[in-house]
Amino acid sequence: MDTAQVLNALAQASLFELYRLSAAIDQQLRDPQRLQAIKNALRVGQTVEYFVAAENRTISARIEKLQRTHVDVIHLSDGTPWRIPDYMLNVHGVQTRLPHTPAQGLSRQALSAGDWVGFVDQHRVEWAGAVQNL
C-alpha cells in the first residue's frame, strides 16, 4: 500500500469521511482472523518492532508474554516493560518512514522524536537540535 498516497487522499477528505474511515479501520484492527495471523507469527523471546504514533517512530522490543489481544514487551533500548496491542507490531516489516518533498519542507509524518534537524532562521543564524515532541 502506498501510505503517502493514502495520506494525500485523506488530506482532501471531510471530517465526516475521516470519522467513517476511522470506524472501518477500527473494525479491521479487531478482526479475529487478522489478529490470529499476527499471533501465529509471534514467539516469546522474539525481537519485534512496533510503531508509536505519538512519536512517529518504531521501537525495538523483545516479547515477554503473549496475551489474547496484547503483547507484553521489554524495550531493547532501556529495558522498560510495555503492554501493547497486537496490531501495533510491524510483523511484516512495513516501511514506516514516509517520503517528503523538500520544496514543501518537512511534515510531521517525515519526522520522529529524537531525529536531528536544522534550519537557518530569518537572521541567517543556523539552528540544530533533536525533535522532542510532534
JOGIKA-V523648 format. One record per backbone hydrogen bond with DSSP energy under -0.5 kcal/mol. CO is the residue of the C=O (numbers start at 1). NH is the residue of the N-H. E is the energy in kcal/mol with one decimal. If there is no record, write none. Layout:
# JOGIKA-V523648
co:CO nh:NH e:E
co:CO nh:NH e:E
This chain:
# JOGIKA-V523648
co:1 nh:3 e:-1.2
co:2 nh:6 e:-2.0
co:3 nh:7 e:-2.7
co:4 nh:8 e:-2.0
co:5 nh:9 e:-2.1
co:6 nh:10 e:-2.6
co:7 nh:11 e:-1.7
co:8 nh:12 e:-0.5
co:9 nh:12 e:-1.1
co:10 nh:13 e:-1.1
co:14 nh:18 e:-2.3
co:15 nh:19 e:-2.5
co:16 nh:20 e:-2.7
co:17 nh:21 e:-2.4
co:18 nh:22 e:-2.4
co:19 nh:23 e:-2.1
co:20 nh:24 e:-1.9
co:21 nh:25 e:-2.9
co:22 nh:26 e:-2.5
co:23 nh:27 e:-1.8
co:24 nh:28 e:-1.8
co:25 nh:29 e:-2.4
co:26 nh:30 e:-0.9
co:27 nh:30 e:-0.6
co:28 nh:31 e:-1.2
co:31 nh:35 e:-2.5
co:32 nh:36 e:-2.4
co:33 nh:37 e:-1.9
co:34 nh:38 e:-1.7
co:35 nh:39 e:-2.5
co:36 nh:40 e:-2.4
co:37 nh:41 e:-0.7
co:38 nh:41 e:-1.3
co:39 nh:42 e:-1.4
co:43 nh:46 e:-2.0
co:46 nh:63 e:-2.7
co:48 nh:61 e:-2.9
co:49 nh:90 e:-3.0
co:50 nh:59 e:-2.6
co:51 nh:53 e:-0.7
co:52 nh:55 e:-0.7
co:52 nh:56 e:-1.3
co:52 nh:57 e:-1.4
co:55 nh:113 e:-2.1
co:57 nh:52 e:-3.1
co:59 nh:50 e:-2.0
co:60 nh:76 e:-2.2
co:60 nh:77 e:-0.5
co:61 nh:48 e:-3.1
co:62 nh:74 e:-2.0
co:63 nh:45 e:-2.8
co:65 nh:72 e:-2.9
co:69 nh:86 e:-2.0
co:70 nh:67 e:-2.5
co:71 nh:73 e:-0.5
co:71 nh:84 e:-2.6
co:72 nh:64 e:-3.4
co:72 nh:65 e:-1.7
co:73 nh:82 e:-2.6
co:74 nh:62 e:-2.3
co:75 nh:79 e:-1.8
co:80 nh:75 e:-2.9
co:82 nh:73 e:-3.1
co:82 nh:84 e:-0.5
co:84 nh:71 e:-2.7
co:85 nh:88 e:-1.7
co:86 nh:89 e:-1.9
co:88 nh:51 e:-1.9
co:89 nh:91 e:-1.3
co:90 nh:93 e:-1.1
co:100 nh:102 e:-0.7
co:101 nh:104 e:-2.0
co:101 nh:105 e:-0.5
co:102 nh:105 e:-1.2
co:107 nh:110 e:-1.1
co:107 nh:111 e:-0.6
co:108 nh:111 e:-1.0
co:109 nh:98 e:-0.8
co:112 nh:115 e:-2.2
co:115 nh:131 e:-2.9
co:117 nh:129 e:-2.3
co:119 nh:121 e:-0.5
co:119 nh:127 e:-3.2
co:121 nh:124 e:-2.1
co:125 nh:121 e:-2.6
co:127 nh:119 e:-2.4
co:129 nh:117 e:-2.9
co:131 nh:114 e:-2.8
